[in-house]
Amino acid sequence: MSREAQHHFEVLVVGGGPAGMAAAARAAECGVRVGIVDDNLGLGGQIWRGESGDRRKTEASKWAERVRTSGVNALCGLRVVHQPEPGVLLAEGLNGCCELTYEKLVLATGARERFLPFPGWTLPNVMGAGGLQAMVKCGLPIKGKRVVVAGTGPLLLAVAAYLHKHGVQIPVICEQANWSDLARFGLALLASPGKIVQGVVLKRDLAGVPFAANSWPLAAHGHQNLQSVTISRAGKSENIPCDYLACGFHLVSNIELPLLLGCAVDDNCVQVDDLQMTTVSSVFCAGEPTSIGGVDLALIEGQIAGLAAAGRTIEAEAWFVARQRARRFARLLDRTFPLRSELRSLPLSETIVCRCEDVSYSRLRQYSSWRAAKLHTRCGMGPCQGRVCGPATQFLFNWNPDSVRPPVFPARVETLAAIAGPVQLPHSEVIGGQ
C-alpha cells in the first residue's frame, strides 16, 4: 500500500468493535458507501475477538454477517494516526500508509484497560484481565494454570468464567467493592431480567470458584516470572501462589483520535447529542468513547450513529428509549464499582508507574501536573504515549493530559514523512541548483 492509495466513503467508521460494526452495517443497509477501518486483522474488537467468524448464531456472528451482506468495505490491519485536513484521515498498515476520505465519520474507538501500579505489577504474567483473555483466544496455552483474578466490576466474572471453561484453576476472584454495594447491585438487577439471566449463567460457570469482596492485590512476587500474589482480603493479608494475575480496574475510553479532530470532551468522554453527533460537524461517536457502558449500549449507540450518518434520523430516534435503559444500567455500574481510595496507597516509593520510561512513584509525586511530570521525568513519552501511565496518574494524582498531537499512535518514519509533507528546499540547496 503506497502513500498515494486513497479510499473515499460516504460514511467512514473508525473502530471494528460492536459499536463500529453496528454503525457500519446500519449505514450500509441504507444504501450509502461505507468503510470500516480497524487496526486488528479482523472485526470484533477486544470483546468479540475470535467470535465474529464463529458459525454459531452469537451476537458477534450476527453483526459480522450483517456487515458482510450489507456491502461494507472492511479495511482491517490499518491504524489511523493523523488527520491531514478535515474530511481526510491518514492510516498506516503493514505495507505503507493511505488516505481515507469521507463525508460523514463515525468514531467507535473503544476503550482499554486501566492498570493501577502496585509492587510487582511489572512482573511477567501480571496482566490485564481482558488482555489475558485475548491472549487465550489467540492460542496461549492456559489449561491447568493458576490464575488469580482481581479488580472490580462484572467484567471480572466474565473473564474468570471464560478462563475457567478453558481449564484454568482460579484460587480466588478478588472484588474491591464491598458486600453491601454488591447486594444493592443485585437487587437493582431485578428490574433487568436479561441481566439476571446473565448473572445466573456466570454463577453456574463459576461454580466452586471462591469469590472475595473487599479484596484487592497488594503486591506480586517472583524472580523471572510471577510466583505468588499478596492480597488484602477483608482487611487481612494473604499470600496466594499463582502463575498469572489478571487485573481489571475499569476501562478507559480511547479519546485520542476524537481529541485530535477537535471533539469536545467532558470527564474523559466525548460529548455527543441525541443523534450521537459530536461538537465537530459530520463527526459522530458511539460506544465506549462516549461512556463506559458495555456491549448492549455500544450496539444501540452504534446503530443510532450509523442511521444518523446515513440521513435516517427518524429510524435513529426509534432507538432512544432502548439507549436510555442501557444508560441506566451503565450508571448503576458506576455507582456500584467506583475505585476505592485505598488503591491510591498501593505504590511504594520505588514502584514503577511509567513502564516505558522507568519512572517511579517517588519521582512523580513531587509534581503537581501531568505536564510538569512529563517535562521533568519523560513520563508518558514512551511507546505507549501515556496510554498506561496516563490513566494511572489520573487516579493517583488527579492529573489530566493537556494535549494530543499527531501521530496519535507510534508510526513508521515514512508515515511521519507523509504527515510532514514534501520539504521545500531553498533554491541554493537543490542538487544541481545554481
C-alpha positions as CSV (number, residue, x, y, z in Angstrom):
1,M,0.0,0.0,0.0
2,S,1.5,3.3,-1.0
3,R,1.1,6.8,0.3
4,E,-0.9,7.7,-2.8
5,A,-3.6,5.0,-2.2
6,Q,-6.9,6.6,-1.4
7,H,-10.3,5.3,-0.3
8,H,-13.4,7.5,-0.4
9,F,-16.6,6.8,1.6
10,E,-19.9,8.5,2.2
11,V,-19.7,7.1,5.8
12,L,-16.4,6.0,7.3
13,V,-16.3,4.1,10.6
14,V,-13.2,4.0,12.7
15,G,-13.2,1.0,15.1
16,G,-14.3,-2.5,14.4
17,G,-15.8,-3.5,17.8
18,P,-19.6,-3.8,18.5
19,A,-20.4,-0.1,18.1
20,G,-18.4,0.2,14.9
21,M,-19.9,-2.9,13.3
22,A,-23.4,-1.8,14.2
23,A,-22.8,1.7,12.8
24,A,-21.3,0.4,9.6
25,A,-24.0,-2.2,9.0
26,R,-26.9,0.1,9.6
27,A,-25.4,2.9,7.4
28,A,-24.7,0.5,4.6
29,E,-28.2,-1.0,4.8
30,C,-29.4,2.5,4.0
31,G,-27.7,2.3,0.6
32,V,-24.6,4.5,1.2
33,R,-21.0,3.6,0.5
34,V,-19.5,2.6,3.9
35,G,-16.0,1.8,5.0
36,I,-14.9,0.5,8.4
37,V,-11.2,0.6,9.5
38,D,-9.6,-1.3,12.4
39,D,-6.0,-2.0,13.4
40,N,-6.8,-5.7,14.1
41,L,-6.7,-8.3,11.4
42,G,-10.4,-8.9,11.8
43,L,-13.5,-7.2,13.1
44,G,-14.9,-7.8,16.5
45,G,-12.8,-5.6,18.7
46,Q,-11.4,-6.8,22.1
47,I,-14.8,-8.0,23.4
48,W,-15.6,-10.1,20.3
49,R,-12.1,-11.2,19.3
50,G,-12.3,-14.5,17.6
51,E,-16.1,-14.7,17.8
52,S,-17.3,-12.7,14.8
53,G,-16.3,-15.5,12.4
54,D,-17.9,-18.2,14.6
55,R,-20.6,-20.1,12.7
56,R,-22.8,-20.2,15.9
57,K,-25.5,-17.6,15.9
58,T,-23.9,-15.5,18.5
59,E,-24.5,-11.7,18.7
60,A,-21.0,-11.3,17.3
61,S,-21.6,-13.6,14.3
62,K,-24.9,-12.0,13.5
63,W,-23.4,-8.5,13.3
64,A,-20.4,-9.8,11.3
65,E,-22.9,-11.3,8.8
66,R,-24.8,-8.0,8.6
67,V,-21.5,-6.2,7.9
68,R,-20.7,-8.6,5.1
69,T,-24.1,-8.8,3.4
70,S,-24.6,-5.0,3.5
71,G,-21.5,-4.4,1.4
72,V,-19.4,-2.6,4.0
73,N,-15.8,-2.2,2.8
74,A,-13.7,-3.6,5.7
75,L,-10.2,-2.3,5.9
76,C,-8.5,-4.3,8.6
77,G,-4.9,-4.0,9.7
78,L,-5.0,-0.2,9.3
79,R,-4.4,2.2,12.2
80,V,-5.5,5.8,11.9
81,V,-2.6,8.1,13.0
82,H,-3.4,11.6,11.7
83,Q,-5.9,14.0,10.2
84,P,-4.1,16.0,7.5
85,E,-7.2,18.1,6.8
86,P,-10.9,18.0,7.5
87,G,-12.5,15.0,5.8
88,V,-9.2,13.2,5.4
89,L,-7.6,10.6,7.7
90,L,-4.1,9.1,7.3
91,A,-3.9,5.4,8.2
92,E,-0.9,3.1,8.5
93,G,-0.7,-0.6,7.6
94,L,1.9,-3.2,7.1
95,N,2.6,-2.1,3.6
96,G,2.6,1.6,4.0
97,C,0.0,4.4,4.6
98,C,-3.1,5.5,2.8
99,E,-5.6,8.3,2.8
100,L,-9.2,7.7,3.9
101,T,-11.6,10.4,2.8
102,Y,-15.2,10.7,4.0
103,E,-18.3,12.8,4.1
104,K,-19.5,11.5,7.5
105,L,-17.3,10.0,10.1
106,V,-18.3,7.7,13.0
107,L,-15.7,7.2,15.7
108,A,-16.1,3.9,17.6
109,T,-12.6,3.7,19.0
110,G,-13.5,1.6,22.0
111,A,-11.7,1.5,25.4
112,R,-8.7,0.0,27.0
113,E,-7.9,-1.5,30.4
114,R,-6.8,0.7,33.3
115,F,-3.7,-0.5,35.1
116,L,-3.0,0.5,38.7
117,P,0.6,0.3,39.9
118,F,1.4,-1.8,42.9
119,P,4.7,-3.5,44.0
120,G,5.5,-6.2,41.4
121,W,2.9,-5.2,38.8
122,T,5.5,-5.1,36.1
123,L,6.5,-8.8,36.6
124,P,5.9,-11.1,33.6
125,N,2.4,-12.7,33.8
126,V,0.8,-9.9,35.7
127,M,-1.7,-8.8,33.1
128,G,-4.9,-7.0,32.4
129,A,-7.9,-9.3,32.7
130,G,-9.1,-8.6,29.2
131,G,-5.5,-8.8,27.9
132,L,-5.1,-12.3,29.3
133,Q,-8.5,-13.4,27.8
134,A,-7.4,-12.0,24.4
135,M,-4.2,-14.0,24.5
136,V,-6.0,-17.2,25.4
137,K,-8.4,-16.6,22.5
138,C,-5.3,-16.2,20.3
139,G,-3.8,-19.6,21.4
140,L,-2.0,-19.0,24.7
141,P,-1.8,-22.4,26.5
142,I,-3.5,-21.9,29.8
143,K,-5.0,-25.2,30.9
144,G,-4.0,-26.2,34.4
145,K,-2.5,-22.8,35.2
146,R,-3.4,-21.0,38.5
147,V,-4.8,-17.5,37.8
148,V,-5.8,-15.0,40.5
149,V,-8.4,-12.6,39.0
150,A,-8.6,-9.2,40.8
151,G,-10.1,-5.8,40.3
152,T,-13.7,-4.7,40.0
153,G,-16.9,-4.9,38.0
154,P,-18.8,-7.6,36.1
155,L,-16.0,-7.9,33.6
156,L,-14.0,-9.8,36.2
157,L,-16.7,-12.5,36.4
158,A,-16.9,-12.8,32.6
159,V,-13.2,-13.2,32.2
160,A,-13.0,-15.6,35.1
161,A,-15.8,-17.7,33.6
162,Y,-14.0,-17.8,30.2
163,L,-10.7,-18.9,31.8
164,H,-12.4,-21.5,34.0
165,K,-14.0,-23.0,30.9
166,H,-10.6,-23.4,29.4
167,G,-9.2,-25.4,32.3
168,V,-7.8,-22.6,34.4
169,Q,-7.6,-23.1,38.2
170,I,-8.8,-19.9,39.9
171,P,-7.8,-19.7,43.6
172,V,-9.9,-16.6,44.1
173,I,-11.7,-13.7,42.4
174,C,-10.9,-10.5,44.3
175,E,-13.6,-7.8,44.0
176,Q,-12.7,-4.5,45.6
177,A,-16.3,-3.5,46.1
178,N,-17.9,-4.3,49.4
179,W,-20.7,-6.7,50.1
180,S,-23.4,-4.1,50.8
181,D,-22.8,-2.4,47.4
182,L,-22.9,-5.8,45.7
183,A,-26.1,-6.6,47.4
184,R,-27.7,-3.4,46.3
185,F,-26.5,-4.1,42.8
186,G,-28.1,-7.5,42.8
187,L,-31.4,-6.0,44.0
188,A,-31.3,-3.3,41.3
189,L,-30.8,-6.0,38.6
190,L,-34.3,-7.4,39.4
191,A,-35.6,-4.6,37.0
192,S,-33.4,-6.1,34.2
193,P,-34.4,-9.8,33.6
194,G,-31.8,-10.1,30.9
195,K,-29.0,-9.2,33.3
196,I,-30.4,-11.6,35.8
197,V,-30.1,-14.4,33.3
198,Q,-26.5,-13.4,32.5
199,G,-25.7,-13.4,36.2
200,V,-27.2,-16.9,36.7
201,V,-25.2,-18.2,33.8
202,L,-22.0,-16.7,35.2
203,K,-22.7,-18.2,38.7
204,R,-23.2,-21.6,37.0
205,D,-20.0,-21.3,35.1
206,L,-18.0,-20.3,38.2
207,A,-19.4,-22.9,40.5
208,G,-16.8,-23.8,43.1
209,V,-14.6,-20.7,42.4
210,P,-14.0,-18.7,45.6
211,F,-15.2,-15.1,45.5
212,A,-14.0,-12.4,47.9
213,A,-15.4,-8.9,48.2
214,N,-13.4,-6.1,49.9
215,S,-10.3,-7.6,48.3
216,W,-7.5,-6.4,46.1
217,P,-3.9,-7.1,45.3
218,L,-1.2,-5.6,47.5
219,A,1.9,-7.0,45.8
220,A,3.1,-9.5,43.2
221,H,6.2,-11.6,43.9
222,G,8.6,-13.6,41.7
223,H,12.0,-13.6,40.1
224,Q,11.8,-14.3,36.3
225,N,8.1,-14.6,36.4
226,L,5.2,-14.2,38.7
227,Q,5.1,-16.8,41.5
228,S,2.6,-15.5,44.0
229,V,0.4,-12.5,44.9
230,T,-0.4,-11.0,48.3
231,I,-3.9,-9.8,48.5
232,S,-5.9,-7.8,51.1
233,R,-8.9,-9.9,51.9
234,A,-11.4,-8.4,54.3
235,G,-8.6,-6.4,55.9
236,K,-6.1,-9.2,56.3
237,S,-3.1,-10.0,54.1
238,E,-2.9,-13.4,52.4
239,N,-0.3,-14.8,50.0
240,I,-1.6,-17.0,47.1
241,P,0.7,-19.0,44.8
242,C,-0.2,-18.4,41.2
243,D,1.1,-18.5,37.6
244,Y,-0.9,-15.4,36.4
245,L,-2.5,-12.4,37.9
246,A,-5.3,-10.9,35.8
247,C,-6.2,-7.4,36.9
248,G,-9.2,-5.3,35.8
249,F,-9.7,-1.9,37.3
250,H,-12.2,-0.5,34.9
251,L,-11.9,0.6,31.3
252,V,-10.6,3.9,29.9
253,S,-12.2,5.5,26.9
254,N,-10.0,5.8,23.8
255,I,-10.5,9.5,23.1
256,E,-7.1,10.4,21.5
257,L,-8.5,10.5,17.9
258,P,-11.6,12.4,18.8
259,L,-9.4,15.0,20.6
260,L,-7.2,15.3,17.6
261,L,-10.2,16.0,15.5
262,G,-11.3,18.7,17.9
263,C,-14.3,16.9,19.5
264,A,-15.3,18.3,22.9
265,V,-14.7,16.0,25.9
266,D,-16.2,16.1,29.3
267,D,-15.0,13.9,32.2
268,N,-12.8,11.9,29.7
269,C,-15.7,11.1,27.5
270,V,-16.7,12.5,24.1
271,Q,-19.7,14.8,24.2
272,V,-22.5,13.9,21.8
273,D,-26.0,15.0,21.1
274,D,-29.1,12.8,20.9
275,L,-28.1,11.5,17.5
276,Q,-24.5,10.7,18.7
277,M,-23.1,13.7,16.8
278,T,-20.0,15.3,18.4
279,T,-19.3,19.0,18.5
280,V,-17.5,18.7,15.2
281,S,-19.8,18.8,12.2
282,S,-20.4,15.5,10.4
283,V,-18.4,13.6,13.1
284,F,-20.4,11.1,15.2
285,C,-19.2,9.0,18.1
286,A,-20.6,5.8,19.6
287,G,-19.7,3.1,22.2
288,E,-17.1,3.3,25.0
289,P,-15.6,6.7,24.0
290,T,-18.9,8.4,24.9
291,S,-19.2,6.5,28.2
292,I,-18.2,3.0,29.5
293,G,-21.5,1.2,29.2
294,G,-20.9,-2.3,27.8
295,V,-21.9,-4.2,24.7
296,D,-25.6,-3.5,24.8
297,L,-25.2,0.2,25.0
298,A,-22.5,0.2,22.4
299,L,-24.7,-1.6,19.9
300,I,-27.5,0.8,20.4
301,E,-25.3,3.9,20.1
302,G,-23.6,2.4,17.0
303,Q,-27.0,1.9,15.3
304,I,-28.1,5.4,16.1
305,A,-24.8,6.9,14.8
306,G,-24.9,4.8,11.6
307,L,-28.5,5.6,10.8
308,A,-28.0,9.3,11.6
309,A,-24.8,9.5,9.5
310,A,-26.8,7.9,6.6
311,G,-29.6,10.6,7.0
312,R,-32.2,8.3,8.6
313,T,-32.9,10.5,11.6
314,I,-36.4,9.1,12.3
315,E,-35.2,5.5,12.3
316,A,-32.3,6.5,14.6
317,E,-34.8,8.2,17.0
318,A,-36.6,4.9,17.4
319,W,-33.6,3.6,19.5
320,F,-33.7,6.5,22.0
321,V,-35.8,4.6,24.6
322,A,-33.6,1.5,24.5
323,R,-30.5,3.7,24.8
324,Q,-31.9,5.3,27.9
325,R,-32.5,1.9,29.5
326,A,-28.9,0.8,28.7
327,R,-27.5,4.1,30.1
328,R,-29.4,3.4,33.4
329,F,-27.5,0.2,33.7
330,A,-24.2,1.9,33.0
331,R,-24.9,4.5,35.7
332,L,-25.7,1.6,38.1
333,L,-22.3,0.1,37.4
334,D,-20.6,3.5,38.1
335,R,-22.4,3.7,41.5
336,T,-21.6,0.2,42.5
337,F,-17.9,-0.2,41.4
338,P,-16.1,3.1,42.0
339,L,-12.4,2.7,42.7
340,R,-11.8,2.9,46.4
341,S,-9.3,5.3,47.9
342,E,-7.2,2.5,49.5
343,L,-5.9,1.7,46.0
344,R,-4.0,5.0,45.8
345,S,-1.8,3.9,48.7
346,L,-0.6,0.7,46.9
347,P,2.5,2.0,45.2
348,L,5.8,2.2,47.2
349,S,8.3,4.9,46.5
350,E,10.3,2.6,44.2
351,T,7.2,1.3,42.4
352,I,7.4,2.0,38.6
353,V,4.4,4.0,37.3
354,C,5.6,4.7,33.8
355,R,6.8,1.4,32.4
356,C,8.1,2.8,29.1
357,E,10.5,5.3,30.7
358,D,11.0,3.6,34.1
359,V,9.6,6.5,36.1
360,S,9.0,5.6,39.8
361,Y,6.2,6.8,42.1
362,S,8.6,8.8,44.2
363,R,9.8,10.9,41.2
364,L,6.2,11.7,40.1
365,R,4.6,12.6,43.4
366,Q,6.8,15.8,43.7
367,Y,5.0,17.3,40.7
368,S,1.6,19.0,40.6
369,S,0.5,18.2,37.0
370,W,0.9,15.8,34.1
371,R,2.7,18.4,32.0
372,A,5.3,19.1,34.7
373,A,5.9,15.4,35.4
374,K,6.2,14.8,31.6
375,L,8.7,17.6,31.1
376,H,10.9,16.6,34.1
377,T,10.7,12.8,34.0
378,R,9.6,11.8,30.4
379,C,6.5,10.1,32.0
380,G,4.1,9.4,29.1
381,M,6.7,9.9,26.4
382,G,7.5,6.2,25.7
383,P,6.0,3.9,23.0
384,C,2.5,3.7,24.7
385,Q,2.3,7.6,24.7
386,G,0.8,7.7,28.2
387,R,-2.0,5.1,27.5
388,V,-0.9,3.1,30.5
389,C,0.6,5.6,32.9
390,G,-1.8,8.4,32.0
391,P,-5.0,6.8,33.5
392,A,-2.9,5.6,36.4
393,T,-1.7,9.1,37.3
394,Q,-5.2,10.4,36.8
395,F,-6.3,8.1,39.6
396,L,-3.3,8.5,41.8
397,F,-2.8,12.3,41.5
398,N,-5.9,13.6,39.8
399,W,-3.9,14.7,36.7
400,N,-5.3,15.2,33.2
401,P,-3.3,15.1,30.0
402,D,-3.4,18.5,28.4
403,S,-2.8,17.9,24.7
404,V,-2.9,15.3,21.8
405,R,-0.5,15.6,18.9
406,P,-0.2,13.6,15.8
407,P,0.6,10.8,15.3
408,V,-1.9,9.5,17.8
409,F,0.0,6.1,17.7
410,P,3.7,5.4,17.2
411,A,4.3,5.4,13.4
412,R,7.0,4.5,11.0
413,V,9.4,7.1,9.6
414,E,7.8,7.0,6.2
415,T,4.4,7.7,7.8
416,L,5.8,10.6,9.7
417,A,7.3,11.9,6.4
418,A,3.8,11.7,4.9
419,I,2.4,13.7,7.8
420,A,5.1,16.3,7.4
421,G,4.5,16.6,3.6
422,P,7.1,17.4,1.0
423,V,10.0,19.5,2.1
424,Q,10.6,22.6,0.0
425,L,14.4,23.3,-0.1
426,P,15.8,26.7,-0.8
427,H,17.0,27.0,-4.4
428,S,20.6,27.0,-3.4
429,E,20.2,23.7,-1.6
430,V,18.7,21.8,-4.6
431,I,21.1,19.4,-6.1
432,G,22.4,20.9,-9.3
433,G,21.0,24.3,-8.4
434,Q,23.0,27.4,-9.4
